[in-house]
Amino acid sequence: MSPVVCIGTFSLCRGFYFKDKGIPVTVSLFYDLFFIELHFEPAKLSVIMSFGLFFSGVVADSCDNNGFSCLLPGTMFVLASTFLAQKQAFGLELHLPFAIFACGKGPFKRKETIMLAYTFVEQGRFELREKPRPELQDGRDAIVRVTLGSICTSDLHIKHGSVPRAVPGITVGHEMVGVVEEVGREVTSVKPGDRVTVNVETFCGECFFCRHGYVNNCTDPHGGWALGCRIDGGQAEFVRVPYADQGLNVIPPSVTDEQALFVGDILATGFWAARISEIKEEDTVLIIGAGPTGICTLQCVMLKNPHRVIVCERSEERLRFVREHYPGVEVTTPEGCKDFVLCHSAHGGADVVLEVAGGQDSFRLAWECARPNAVVTVVALYDKPQLLPLPDMYGKNLTFKTGGVDGCDCAEILSLIEAGRIDTTPLITHRFPLERIEEAYRIFENRLDGVIKVAVTGRGR
């Protein structure tokens, strides 16, 4: 007889449901397929499977459970828990002496409970895995179907161990947009069907720091940089977003997913950096780094209309990108940066320096290029600790500002995109479906093929 595969859940497949009810069953694993031998009267299987399938989200149009009456104690059958396992089962061409649901009157439909998710397995290792779809855990949660995501350099920091608070086993990714699928009972700002951006920083709005406006220091367990770091993120088909009222913003109808993709992270980072840097129209502003975050920072700095903007970057490809897209911006390399800034500033250095590169020597370069009493804003994430040589810089009276994006500016950023004042779509140089995310990572991490940013579309898109 032909093999028949019955779709179930992991808990059912591993005998959890059976054992929980005190029913003896032998379960062995082979290629994600579970060979289950009955040690009880088959009539009981009808009830057990019905309960198991009900709780796993499988719905039968109609079924005659009396079909189980043809089974004998000691019979072996196969249970496949995932879609991949189904393919394996049919590929093995197993020959079983019976068919589960052989007398069923209608086809079975399985509510989608498994999704693909790119997972932090251990230091140096990410994998695309199947995971259960997220569910609401709190009345303030929302479930978002991810329609477009991206890879951030911070994801690479997690991969290589530079983010100690990252939790192995979580789904990575914090740059995404999507469609709201479900909301908790306390959510009021979004509803199912809304297209939304997702803030990288989630915050409760109630703790000491949130009440004082320092939301990126939220003390709630799900506050701060949680998504894709301490809880499951968005390089998956679905993501649960805590504090949805604070963490989601509705995308205007005229703004595309690609236009909105970076709003919740690198664009919000650049906007926040420009906002806190006290930029005035007469200032010379130096931006160190022309990677994706550097370009977003550049666009936000230009909204302040400073007298001169200088971008320092080592990569010739990135310098060429700046020249082509922002012809009014002056460029230089790290080797000649100090001399260039001195020649193009009136007071012995830049009035404002924004360090976005996170390179080995870029932090020192930032304060060396600043004039006395300048503002130095650091939004880069470093792989190693940085030295602050106070004796050398004591007399410059510099003001340092550091930290991460706070997530409060996303609605304003969306308005600026809608008005045509910000456009980050030229940053997207490559596009991959979720199934090919490992290839996307390889290109992004090794800076191949002129990559700047990669867009990762939903499964099968």
Secondary structure, DSSP 8 states (H G I E B T S, - for coil): -----EE--HHHHTTHHHHHTT--EEEEEETTEEEEEE-S-HHHHHHHHHHHHHHTTEEESS--GGGGGG--TT-EEEEE-SHHHHHHHHHHT---SS-TTTT-SS-EEE---EEEEEEEEETTEEEEEEEE-----STT-EEEEEEEEE--HHHHHHHTT--TT--TTSB---EEEEEEEEE-TT--S--TT-EEEE-SEE--S-SHHHHTT-GGG--STT-EE-BTTTB--SSBSEEEESSHHHHEEE--TTS-HHHHTTTTTHHHHHHHHHHHTT--TT-EEEEE--SHHHHHHHHHHHTT--SEEEEE-S-HHHHHHHHHH-TTSEEE-GGGHHHHHHHT-SSSSEEEEEE----TTHHHHHHHSEEEEEEEEE----SS-----HHHHGGG--EEEE----S-SHHHHHHHHHTTS---GGGEEEEEEGGGHHHHHHHHHTT-TT-SEEEEE-TT-
